[in-house]
Amino acid sequence: MLKIQDAVEGVLFAMRLRGCTEGTLQHNRWSVYNPIINYHRENGTDYCSDELLESLCKKHEVRYSQGKVSRKYYRSFVTAAFRIRSYVNTGEVDFSIVKDSKVYKPRAEYQKLIDAALRETGASQNHQYKLSVIMRQFFCFFEERHKSVAEMADRDFIDFIPEVAKKNPNNMNCVLRSLRCLIQYLNEHHLAKINVDLRVFRPKAPPHRLIAPFTQDDIKAMLGVIKNNSQMPKRDAAIILLAFNSGLRCADIRNLQLHNINWKKEEIRIAQKKTGISLSAPLNGKTLNAIASYILEERPQSEDTYIYLRAFPPYEAIKSTSPLSLKCFHPLRSDRISLCVSSAG
């Protein structure tokens, strides 16, 4: 039997060899593969289990049917489970599964027309995919009204816009861009004569969503989880409190050095890694005490000047933001905590 952690690492390594970027791998690790590992451990095993993989997929299928998660999120677990099983059974990752997860599937002739229209846009592959979703949705709508492209008229586009707005209220700019590309292709190739001017439609700006701040009870609950489950609880608590107190990015927390803290003035001074701009931020007593407690009581002996060190030898600075960027869920809230700590780091 193979440990689930080793199976996941094998799959991610194969994805890297296949050309996946580090950003994609990191996203997959956070959103899909770490939850799979955690699900096994929650059920009392470190070894890969077909039953647990199937159970987790079923769990997300139910959540998808209830509208709690997107179809894409649910299907990502199905794909991950398939790849893990293939690696466990054969030692190689089977990428042959090509799931047809498209919600909108027009007839083959319309799909060919969509592909041709997208090629002429000259857009990147990622942008073409976004445009294709709207085009496929349009042709599924069109199929219910007509039998051939020759019957297409302005009214089809005008009637489609309020329909698509029901599912894409915050993405209407992309919708109109996709329809303009399609109309241009149809007119230039004399497949239809569409005169509607989509510039008359003015998409409303999406509303700004404000994320509610965590309460003191929320923070206490997180620290309680760390205390009982961490290899270095004082380090992890200091990181969490520093994140809440200062709002620093993961990279800046990871790169924090001893000389960056002014204990007398109770502040932190750094040059931000992302922007290069100098920053000074006050620290409260609770955060300073947590950092001091880690340095004096738990931090391994090391000549490294970085404050936060790895939990295991060699005791040196945490070299990646991945251990600091793992997502976790508060048991009483649906929104994610944006910074947690992995003891493996």
Secondary structure, 3 states (H helix, E strand, C coil): CCEHHHHHHHHHHHHHHCCCCHHHHHHHHHHHHHHHHHHHHHCCCCECCHHHHHHHHHHHHHHHHCCCCCHHHHHHHHHHHHHHHHHHHHCCCCCCCCCCCCCCCCCHHHHHHHHHHHHHHCCCHHHHHHHHHHHHHHHHHHHCCCCCHHHCCHHHHHHHHHHHHCCCCCCHHHHHHHHHHHHHHHHHCCCCCCCCCHHHCCCCCCCCCCCCCCCHHHHHHHHHHHHHHCCCHHHHHHHHHHHHHHCCCHHHHHCCEHHHEECCCCEEEEECCCCCCEEEEECCHHHHHHHHHHHHHCCCCCCCCECCECCCCCCCECCCCHHHCCCEECCCCCCEECCCCCCCC
